[in-house]
């Protein structure tokens, strides 16, 4: 067994030592391989692949088959990072459904699953953990609930909302979640959540007070340039580099410059 392999208990230990957790999404083999080379601790095969890869408007159309396909691809990279798979919309409505579908993800190579929500999914979380399947919680903005909430809205601005988020985090911790994603929550509330639980919080648009951070890789690489959320920092501009490369290729093909003799067989 790889001595550097990240496991769920390591995240609680990282929090206790004050070490920040770096997490990113990946949907394919080579991206996961590169992330692992730089030591990212958690790789999430997110249902964000709906927008980032498949061209959907949101995460709701993403299916189990699509998620399993991409989970298998990432798993082939055999990352040292903990590999977590997002359970898509309406695939964990009951305890039985959650156990069945989470089992499919584990067989596909995932090492944990992520569920959205607090109190409404506590029984599912408890059952999964009891079955030996690690769970990453997710509170705050819930992309799978946008039809109910009316869109993507910042969470925790009202006292009752902030209090509910803290309580949901405590419930997830008690149910056995090894960490909790906190999405688009005002920074002050995220810090309060982080202090209220002993398991690490992993923020996305939730300020610097969380124990770690996660971003959608396509956003931070500048591949998806048609819309950039406020919480995203671009670390590269790959879309522009791709445009330049595709345009240069097209021009050289049209002019006859490519392929040259060095690219031809004699």
C-alpha positions as CSV (number, residue, x, y, z in Angstrom):
1,X,0.0,0.0,0.0
2,X,1.3,3.5,-0.9
3,X,2.5,5.1,2.4
4,X,1.6,8.5,0.9
5,X,-2.0,7.6,0.2
6,X,-4.5,10.1,1.7
7,X,-7.3,8.7,3.8
8,X,-10.3,10.3,5.4
9,X,-8.8,10.3,9.0
10,X,-5.9,12.3,7.7
11,X,-8.1,15.3,7.1
12,X,-9.1,15.6,10.8
13,X,-5.5,15.4,11.7
14,X,-4.6,18.1,9.2
15,X,-7.2,20.4,10.9
16,X,-5.7,19.7,14.3
17,X,-2.3,20.6,13.0
18,X,-3.6,23.8,11.3
19,X,-2.6,22.5,7.9
20,X,-4.7,23.7,4.9
21,X,-6.3,21.2,2.6
22,X,-6.0,21.8,-1.2
23,X,-8.8,20.2,-3.2
24,X,-9.8,20.4,-6.9
25,X,-12.2,18.8,-9.3
26,X,-11.1,16.5,-12.0
27,X,-13.1,14.6,-14.7
28,X,-10.4,12.7,-16.6
29,X,-7.2,10.6,-16.2
30,X,-4.5,13.1,-17.2
31,X,-5.8,16.0,-15.2
32,X,-6.0,13.9,-12.1
33,X,-2.5,12.6,-12.8
34,X,-1.1,16.1,-12.9
35,X,-3.0,17.3,-9.8
36,X,-1.6,14.3,-7.9
37,X,2.0,15.1,-9.0
38,X,1.8,18.5,-7.2
39,X,0.2,16.9,-4.0
40,X,-3.4,18.0,-4.1
41,X,-5.0,16.1,-1.1
42,X,-8.5,15.6,-2.4
43,X,-9.8,15.2,-5.9
44,X,-13.5,15.5,-6.5
45,X,-15.2,14.1,-9.5
46,X,-17.9,16.7,-9.2
47,X,-21.3,16.8,-10.8
48,X,-20.0,20.2,-12.0
49,X,-18.9,18.1,-15.0
50,X,-22.4,18.9,-16.2
51,X,-21.4,22.4,-17.0
52,X,-17.6,22.1,-17.2
53,X,-17.5,19.1,-19.6
54,X,-20.9,18.1,-20.9
55,X,-22.4,21.5,-21.7
56,X,-25.4,21.3,-19.5
57,X,-26.9,24.5,-18.0
58,X,-26.6,23.1,-14.4
59,X,-25.9,19.9,-12.5
60,X,-29.5,18.6,-12.5
61,X,-29.3,16.5,-15.8
62,X,-26.1,14.7,-14.7
63,X,-26.7,10.9,-14.5
64,X,-25.2,8.1,-12.6
65,X,-23.8,6.6,-15.8
66,X,-22.0,9.9,-16.7
67,X,-20.6,10.3,-13.2
68,X,-19.4,6.6,-13.1
69,X,-17.8,7.0,-16.5
70,X,-15.7,10.0,-15.3
71,X,-15.0,8.5,-11.9
72,X,-13.5,5.4,-13.6
73,X,-11.3,7.7,-15.7
74,X,-10.0,9.6,-12.7
75,X,-9.5,6.4,-10.7
76,X,-7.2,5.0,-13.5
77,X,-4.7,7.7,-12.5
78,X,-4.4,5.9,-9.1
79,X,-3.9,9.2,-7.3
80,X,-2.4,9.5,-3.8
81,X,-5.2,12.0,-3.2
82,X,-8.5,10.9,-1.8
83,X,-10.8,10.3,-4.7
84,X,-14.4,11.5,-4.0
85,X,-17.4,11.1,-6.3
86,X,-20.4,13.5,-6.3
87,X,-23.7,11.7,-6.0
88,X,-25.9,13.3,-8.6
89,X,-29.4,14.8,-8.3
90,X,-32.1,12.4,-7.0
91,X,-29.7,9.4,-6.5
92,X,-29.8,9.5,-2.6
93,X,-33.3,10.4,-1.8
94,X,-33.7,7.3,0.5
95,X,-31.2,5.4,2.6
96,X,-31.6,2.3,0.3
97,X,-31.0,4.4,-2.8
98,X,-28.0,6.1,-1.3
99,X,-26.4,2.8,-0.3
100,X,-27.0,1.2,-3.7
101,X,-25.6,4.2,-5.7
102,X,-22.7,4.8,-3.4
103,X,-21.7,1.2,-3.7
104,X,-21.6,1.6,-7.5
105,X,-19.2,4.6,-7.1
106,X,-16.9,2.6,-4.7
107,X,-16.8,-0.2,-7.2
108,X,-15.9,2.3,-9.9
109,X,-12.9,3.4,-8.0
110,X,-14.1,6.2,-5.7
111,X,-12.9,6.2,-2.1
112,X,-15.7,8.4,-0.7
113,X,-18.9,10.1,-1.9
114,X,-20.3,13.6,-1.5
115,X,-24.0,14.4,-0.7
116,X,-25.6,17.8,-0.7
117,X,-27.6,18.9,2.4
118,X,-27.7,18.9,6.1
119,X,-30.5,17.6,8.3
120,X,-32.6,16.1,5.3
121,X,-29.7,13.7,4.4
122,X,-28.4,12.8,7.9
123,X,-29.9,9.3,7.9
124,X,-28.3,8.6,4.5
125,X,-24.9,9.8,5.8
126,X,-25.2,7.7,8.9
127,X,-26.1,4.6,6.9
128,X,-23.3,5.1,4.4
129,X,-20.7,5.6,7.1
130,X,-22.0,2.5,8.9
131,X,-21.6,0.6,5.7
132,X,-17.9,1.6,5.5
133,X,-18.3,4.3,2.8
134,X,-16.7,7.6,3.8
135,X,-18.9,10.7,3.3
136,X,-18.0,14.3,2.4
137,X,-20.8,16.6,3.5
138,X,-21.9,19.7,1.6
139,X,-23.8,22.7,3.0
140,X,-24.4,26.3,2.0
141,X,-25.4,26.8,-1.6
142,X,-26.7,23.5,-2.9
143,X,-26.5,23.4,-6.7
144,X,-28.9,20.5,-6.9
145,X,-31.5,22.6,-5.0
146,X,-31.6,25.6,-7.4
147,X,-35.2,25.0,-8.5
148,X,-36.3,25.2,-4.9
149,X,-34.1,28.2,-3.9
150,X,-34.6,30.1,-7.1
151,X,-31.0,30.1,-8.3
152,X,-27.5,30.5,-7.0
153,X,-27.7,32.7,-3.9
154,X,-25.1,33.5,-1.2
155,X,-26.0,31.7,2.1
156,X,-25.7,32.8,5.7
157,X,-26.6,36.5,5.4
158,X,-29.5,36.2,7.8
159,X,-29.1,35.1,11.4
160,X,-31.5,32.2,11.1
161,X,-29.7,31.0,7.9
162,X,-26.3,31.2,9.7
163,X,-27.6,29.3,12.7
164,X,-29.0,26.6,10.5
165,X,-25.7,26.2,8.7
166,X,-23.8,25.7,11.9
167,X,-26.4,23.2,13.1
168,X,-26.2,21.3,9.8
169,X,-22.5,21.1,10.1
170,X,-22.7,19.7,13.6
171,X,-25.3,17.1,12.5
172,X,-23.0,16.0,9.6
173,X,-20.1,15.7,12.0
174,X,-22.2,13.6,14.4
175,X,-23.4,11.4,11.5
176,X,-19.8,10.6,10.6
177,X,-18.9,12.9,7.7
178,X,-15.1,13.2,7.5
179,X,-15.2,16.7,6.1
180,X,-17.7,19.3,4.9
181,X,-17.8,21.4,1.8
182,X,-19.1,24.9,2.6
183,X,-20.2,26.7,-0.6
184,X,-20.9,30.4,-1.2
185,X,-21.4,31.2,2.5
186,X,-20.4,34.6,3.9
187,X,-16.9,34.5,5.3
188,X,-17.9,35.3,8.9
189,X,-20.4,32.4,9.1
190,X,-17.9,30.0,7.4
191,X,-15.4,30.8,10.1
192,X,-18.0,30.1,12.8
193,X,-18.9,26.8,11.2
194,X,-15.2,25.9,11.0
195,X,-14.8,26.6,14.7
196,X,-18.0,24.7,15.6
197,X,-16.9,21.3,14.3
198,X,-13.8,19.1,14.7
199,X,-13.9,17.9,11.1
200,X,-12.4,20.1,8.4
201,X,-14.4,22.5,6.3
202,X,-13.5,22.9,2.7
203,X,-14.6,26.2,1.3
204,X,-15.7,27.3,-2.2
205,X,-16.7,30.9,-2.2
206,X,-16.7,30.8,1.6
207,X,-13.7,32.9,2.6
208,X,-10.3,32.2,4.1
209,X,-11.6,30.9,7.5
210,X,-12.2,27.3,6.2
211,X,-9.7,24.5,6.8
212,X,-9.3,24.0,3.0
213,X,-10.4,25.2,-0.4
214,X,-11.8,23.6,-3.5
215,X,-12.3,25.1,-7.0
216,X,-13.7,23.7,-10.3
217,X,-10.4,23.1,-12.2
218,X,-11.8,24.3,-15.5
219,X,-12.6,27.7,-13.9
220,X,-9.2,28.2,-12.2
221,X,-7.4,27.1,-15.4
222,X,-9.3,29.6,-17.5
223,X,-10.7,27.0,-19.7
224,X,-14.3,28.0,-19.1
225,X,-14.2,31.7,-19.9
226,X,-17.8,32.5,-20.8
227,X,-18.6,33.1,-17.1
228,X,-16.3,33.4,-14.1
229,X,-17.8,33.4,-10.6
230,X,-16.6,36.0,-8.1
231,X,-15.0,33.4,-5.9
232,X,-12.8,32.0,-8.7
233,X,-9.2,33.0,-9.1
234,X,-7.7,32.2,-12.5
235,X,-4.3,30.7,-12.3
236,X,-4.0,30.3,-16.1
237,X,-5.7,31.3,-19.3
238,X,-5.8,28.0,-21.1
239,X,-8.7,28.9,-23.3
240,X,-6.7,31.7,-25.0
241,X,-3.7,29.4,-25.4
242,X,-6.0,26.8,-27.0
243,X,-7.5,29.4,-29.4
244,X,-4.0,30.5,-30.5
245,X,-2.9,26.9,-31.0
246,X,-6.0,25.9,-33.0
247,X,-5.8,29.0,-35.1
248,X,-2.1,28.5,-35.9
249,X,-2.8,24.9,-36.8
250,X,-5.7,25.8,-39.1
251,X,-3.5,28.5,-40.8
252,X,-0.6,26.1,-41.4
253,X,-2.9,23.4,-42.8
254,X,-4.5,25.9,-45.2
255,X,-1.1,27.3,-46.3
256,X,0.5,23.8,-46.7
257,X,3.2,24.6,-44.0
258,X,2.0,21.6,-42.0
259,X,2.9,18.8,-42.2
260,X,6.5,19.6,-43.0
261,X,9.2,17.1,-43.9
262,X,10.1,16.7,-40.3
263,X,6.5,15.4,-39.6
264,X,6.4,13.1,-42.6
265,X,7.7,9.5,-43.0
266,X,10.2,8.6,-45.8
